[in-house]
Structures are given as C-alpha cells and as structure tokens.
Amino acid sequence: MIIVTGYVQVPPSDLEAFARHLADLAEATRQRDGVLSYDAAVVDASRGRLLVMERWRDQQALSAHLAAADTVAFLARWGPRLSADVRKYDATRE
C-alpha cells in the first residue's frame, strides 16, 4: 500500500474555488482502480491550509492517477498557486 499525506496551502482568497475543484477531482479519483481512500480537509481556512490523505493499492495505481487527464489539468491549474509538504510512504508491510 502507498500512503500519500501532508499539507497543501493556497492563498485564502482561492480556497473556495480550490476546494470545489478538489472535490470534483476527488469524486472522479475515488472511482479509479487501486484507490483505497482519497480525502482532504480544511484545517485552517484563514491560511488556506488543507490536510490531504490518500491510500493506494500500489505505485502503479498512484502513477495511473497522476497521469490521468483530470489530475494533470488540476495540477496545471493549481500547482503554481499552492505550496505543499506532501510525502509518499510505502506501507507494503502494513
């Protein structure tokens, strides 16, 4: 199992639009093969800070998600406007 978790931050003025776009991506992502969970929660709206938590069956499933058109479009739109401290962990021996 692959675990991806950490924090992302957008300008507070962008938080509402970012959260809507992320919710759309999450809905599609939860239907993908190999996703075990895909969630985010606002932890500090005044700073535009969210906690993200993803669990994937394996690296292949995560790689397919990262290559999907909607994920690529999301990152192209928001990548330049966010900062992140997100890490990936291999929990093969859960």
C-alpha positions as CSV (number, residue, x, y, z in Angstrom):
1,M,0.0,0.0,0.0
2,I,1.2,3.5,-0.8
3,I,0.2,6.4,1.5
4,V,0.3,10.0,0.4
5,T,-0.2,12.6,3.1
6,G,0.6,16.1,4.2
7,Y,-0.5,19.7,3.8
8,V,-1.2,21.9,0.9
9,Q,-1.8,25.6,1.1
10,V,-3.4,28.0,-1.3
11,P,-4.0,31.8,-1.0
12,P,-7.0,32.1,1.3
13,S,-8.8,34.0,-1.4
14,D,-8.5,30.9,-3.6
15,L,-9.6,28.4,-1.0
16,E,-13.3,28.2,-2.0
17,A,-12.5,27.6,-5.7
18,F,-9.7,25.2,-4.9
19,A,-11.9,23.2,-2.6
20,R,-14.6,22.9,-5.2
21,H,-12.1,21.8,-7.9
22,L,-10.5,19.4,-5.5
23,A,-13.9,17.9,-4.6
24,D,-14.6,17.3,-8.3
25,L,-11.2,15.6,-8.7
26,A,-11.8,13.5,-5.5
27,E,-15.1,12.3,-6.8
28,A,-13.5,11.0,-10.0
29,T,-10.5,9.7,-8.2
30,R,-12.5,7.6,-5.8
31,Q,-13.8,5.6,-8.8
32,R,-10.2,4.7,-10.0
33,D,-8.8,1.2,-9.8
34,G,-6.5,0.9,-6.9
35,V,-7.6,3.9,-4.8
36,L,-8.3,2.9,-1.2
37,S,-9.1,6.4,0.1
38,Y,-8.7,9.9,-1.2
39,D,-9.6,12.7,1.2
40,A,-8.8,16.3,2.1
41,A,-10.0,18.6,4.9
42,V,-9.5,22.3,5.5
43,V,-7.6,22.7,8.8
44,D,-7.1,26.4,8.7
45,A,-9.3,28.4,6.4
46,S,-7.6,31.7,7.3
47,R,-4.3,30.4,5.9
48,G,-5.9,28.3,3.1
49,R,-4.4,25.2,4.6
50,L,-5.7,21.6,3.9
51,L,-4.7,18.2,5.1
52,V,-4.6,15.6,2.4
53,M,-4.6,11.8,2.8
54,E,-4.5,9.2,0.1
55,R,-4.1,5.5,0.2
56,W,-3.3,3.4,-3.0
57,R,-3.1,-0.3,-3.6
58,D,0.3,0.1,-5.2
59,Q,2.6,2.5,-7.1
60,Q,1.1,1.5,-10.4
61,A,-2.4,2.8,-9.3
62,L,-0.9,6.0,-8.0
63,S,1.1,6.6,-11.2
64,A,-2.1,6.0,-13.3
65,H,-3.9,8.6,-11.2
66,L,-1.1,11.1,-11.6
67,A,-1.1,10.6,-15.4
68,A,-4.9,10.9,-15.7
69,A,-6.1,13.9,-17.7
70,D,-8.1,15.4,-14.8
71,T,-5.2,15.2,-12.4
72,V,-2.8,16.7,-14.9
73,A,-5.3,19.6,-15.5
74,F,-5.8,20.1,-11.8
75,L,-2.1,20.3,-11.2
76,A,-1.6,22.6,-14.2
77,R,-4.2,25.0,-12.8
78,W,-3.3,24.9,-9.2
79,G,0.3,23.9,-9.0
80,P,1.7,27.3,-9.4
81,R,-0.7,28.8,-6.8
82,L,-0.1,26.3,-4.0
83,S,2.6,25.2,-1.6
84,A,2.8,21.7,-0.3
85,D,4.5,19.5,2.2
86,V,3.2,16.1,1.0
87,R,5.0,12.9,1.4
88,K,4.7,9.4,0.0
89,Y,5.2,6.3,2.1
90,D,5.4,2.7,1.1
91,A,3.5,0.7,3.6
92,T,4.0,-2.7,1.9
93,R,4.4,-4.4,5.2
94,E,1.3,-2.9,6.8
